[in-house]
């Protein structure tokens, strides 16, 4: 069974974890939260690397999903969406945008041929972080830009599963919740410090980091819900 909002694989039999997740997502979807979030992310991407998007460079939206945010980058001459899941690519928002089915850790681009890589909510789904950043560094041209967005998995309400304090639960229960909500691939060890460390080890330099708050609750508890990180090859 597929979650119709994100296309995530869910168990054929819905348990309490699945029903809770779907109920929260339905509410957020009704308030067009995800549409607003995509527009904000696209605005930040243009703000971060807009000057690099219009110079004939190859721009890759890595982990593009169904292209909800990719379509907001229209105007880029050589824009390509890349995702591992064929389900997403066949249901792409804008069929005119070229897309490729591939793993983030094994990109189908020659060395140094990509000018900008955008990866929104991708890094936390990759087990081999070191291998991921090495591959991104290989594909990017010298001086190329990498724009990352990823959530704070230790936020009181975990952003993917919507489950409270997920990072504090025992691994066995974490695994049940992740499987029930379609996020069995979520790497709970991902953090800002780990991402920066692994990116720098692959040869990237951090140009800018921005905290994402989204809701008032985040400011009340004084913990961001995610991050935007701009890196240079």
C-alpha positions in Angstrom: 0.0 0.0 0.0 1.2 3.5 -0.9 0.8 6.6 1.2 -0.9 8.9 -1.4 0.6 12.0 0.0 4.3 11.0 -0.2 4.2 7.7 -2.1 5.8 5.9 0.9 5.3 2.2 1.2 3.0 1.3 4.1 2.0 -2.0 5.6 -1.0 -3.6 4.0 -2.6 -3.7 7.5 -2.8 -0.4 9.2 -1.8 -0.4 12.8 -2.1 2.4 15.4 1.2 4.0 14.3 0.1 4.1 10.6 -3.3 5.5 11.4 -1.8 8.2 13.7 0.7 9.2 11.0 -1.9 9.3 8.2 -4.2 11.4 10.4 -1.6 14.1 11.0 -0.4 14.1 7.4 -4.0 14.6 6.3 -4.5 17.6 8.5 -1.2 19.2 7.3 -2.2 18.5 3.7 -5.6 20.1 4.3 -3.9 23.3 5.4 -1.5 23.1 2.4 1.4 23.0 4.7 3.5 21.0 2.3 2.8 23.3 -0.7 3.9 26.3 1.4 7.0 24.5 2.6 8.0 23.6 -1.0 7.6 27.2 -2.0 9.7 28.4 0.9 12.4 25.9 0.2 12.5 26.8 -3.5 12.8 30.5 -2.5 15.7 29.7 -0.2 17.4 27.8 -3.0 17.1 30.7 -5.4 18.4 33.0 -2.6 21.4 30.7 -1.9 22.5 29.8 -5.4 20.3 31.8 -7.8 23.4 33.2 -9.6 24.7 29.7 -10.2 21.3 28.4 -11.6 21.2 30.5 -14.7 24.7 30.1 -16.2 24.1 27.0 -18.3 25.2 24.6 -15.6 23.6 21.2 -15.0 21.4 21.5 -11.9 20.3 18.3 -10.2 17.4 17.9 -7.8 18.5 14.8 -6.0 15.8 12.8 -4.3 13.3 14.8 -6.2 10.3 12.6 -5.4 7.3 13.5 -7.6 8.8 16.9 -8.4 6.7 19.2 -6.2 9.7 21.4 -5.5 11.6 20.6 -8.7 8.9 22.3 -10.6 9.4 25.5 -8.6 13.0 25.7 -10.0 11.6 26.1 -13.6 13.7 28.5 -15.7 16.9 26.5 -15.1 18.3 25.5 -18.6 19.6 22.1 -17.6 17.5 21.0 -14.7 17.3 17.2 -14.0 15.4 15.3 -11.3 16.9 12.2 -9.9 15.2 9.7 -7.6 15.6 6.0 -6.8 11.8 5.4 -6.7 10.2 4.9 -10.1 6.8 5.4 -8.6 7.6 9.0 -8.0 9.2 9.6 -11.4 6.2 8.2 -13.3 3.9 10.6 -11.4 6.1 13.7 -11.9 4.4 17.1 -11.5 6.0 18.5 -14.6 6.6 15.8 -17.2 8.7 18.3 -19.3 11.5 18.2 -16.7 14.0 15.4 -17.5 14.4 12.8 -14.7 16.6 9.8 -14.1 16.1 6.8 -11.8 19.4 6.4 -9.8 20.8 6.0 -6.4 22.3 9.1 -4.7 25.4 7.1 -3.9 25.9 6.1 -7.6 25.1 9.0 -9.9 25.0 8.6 -13.7 27.1 11.7 -14.3 30.7 12.0 -15.4 33.2 13.6 -13.0 32.9 17.3 -12.5 29.9 17.7 -14.9 27.3 19.1 -12.4 27.2 22.7 -11.3 24.6 22.6 -8.6 23.0 19.7 -6.6 19.9 20.3 -4.5 19.1 17.6 -1.9 15.9 18.2 0.1 15.1 15.6 2.8 17.6 13.2 1.3 20.6 12.8 3.5 18.7 11.3 6.5 17.5 8.4 4.2 21.1 7.4 3.2 22.9 4.9 5.4 26.4 5.5 4.0 26.9 9.3 4.6 30.6 9.2 3.8 30.0 7.5 0.5 27.2 9.9 -0.3 29.3 13.0 0.1 32.2 11.5 -1.8 29.9 10.7 -4.7 28.4 14.3 -4.7 31.9 15.7 -4.6 32.9 13.5 -7.6 29.9 14.7 -9.7 30.2 18.4 -8.9 32.6 20.7 -10.8 35.3 22.6 -9.0 33.5 25.4 -7.2 30.1 23.7 -7.6 27.4 24.2 -5.0 25.6 21.7 -2.9 22.3 22.8 -1.1 21.1 20.4 1.6 18.0 20.5 3.6 17.4 17.9 6.4 15.3 17.7 9.5 16.3 17.7 13.2 15.4 14.1 14.1 15.6 14.9 17.8 12.9 17.5 17.7 10.1 16.7 20.2 7.8 15.6 17.4 9.9 13.7 14.8 9.2 15.4 11.4 8.8 12.2 9.4 6.7 9.9 11.5 5.1 12.7 13.5 5.8 10.5 16.6 6.7 12.3 19.9 10.3 11.9 21.1 11.0 9.1 18.7 14.8 9.4 19.3 14.3 8.4 23.0 12.3 5.2 22.3 14.0 1.8 22.3 15.4 0.8 18.9 12.9 -2.1 18.5 10.0 0.2 19.0 11.6 2.9 16.8 11.9 0.2 14.0 8.2 -0.7 14.4 7.1 3.0 14.1 9.4 3.7 11.2 8.2 0.6 9.3 4.5 1.4 10.0 4.9 4.9 8.6 7.0 4.0 5.5 10.3 5.3 6.8 12.2 2.2 7.5 15.2 3.8 5.7 15.4 6.7 8.1 18.9 7.1 9.5 18.3 8.3 13.0 22.0 9.0 13.6 21.9 12.0 11.2 22.5 15.4 12.8 23.9 18.8 11.7 27.3 18.0 13.3 27.5 14.6 11.5 26.5 16.0 8.1 29.0 18.9 8.3 31.8 16.5 9.5 31.1 14.0 6.6 30.8 16.8 4.0 34.0 18.4 5.0 35.8 15.0 5.0 34.7 14.7 1.3 36.2 18.1 0.5 33.3 20.4 0.9 33.4 23.8 2.6 30.4 25.1 4.5 29.4 28.5 3.2 26.2 29.1 5.1 23.8 27.3 7.6 20.2 28.3 8.2 18.0 27.0 11.0 14.4 26.1 10.1 11.6 26.6 12.6 8.3 26.1 10.7 6.0 26.2 13.8 5.9 28.3 17.0 6.5 25.2 19.0 10.0 25.0 17.7 10.8 28.5 19.0 9.1 27.7 22.3 11.3 24.7 22.9 14.2 26.6 21.3 15.1 23.8 19.0 15.0 24.1 15.2 13.0 21.6 13.1 15.6 21.4 10.4 18.5 23.0 8.6 19.5 24.4 5.2 23.2 24.1 4.6 25.0 25.6 1.6 28.3 23.9 0.7 31.0 24.6 -1.9 33.1 21.9 -3.7 
